[in-house]
């Protein structure tokens, strides 16, 4: 899948035909827990960084992982999430 859109792209492609970015097979989409001010088709991906999130940053948590916004600076390390809004 492409990070720039919700379109399914053939798994053999190495580059996205829509934006030209190289695919990262490790990218997995996670739902966003509080999606009040974001578009309904937005999703989160794991950045691979594990540290305590700062206020307002999104982090992955839960038995079924989802992205949550940090209400304040947290002291427990979590994987930091990046919000992707398809173009």
C-alpha positions, 0 to 999 in steps of 0.5 A: 500500500502507498503511504500517500493514498488509500489505494491498494498498489500491486505488491511487486511495485518498488515505487508508488505510481501515484507519488513516486516514493519508494515503498517501505514494506515495514509500514503498517497502518494503525487506526487513530483513536481520537479522530475529531480534527483529522480527516476520516481516511487518515491513519498512523504509521510507526516511525520506529522511534521508542521514547516518552512522547511529548504533549500532542505527539501521537504514540502507539498503544493498546492490545490492538495497537492504535495511535493516541495523542499524548495529553501531556509529556509522558514518562513511559516510552512508547513507539512514536506514530506519524499521522498520514493524511492521503493526498 
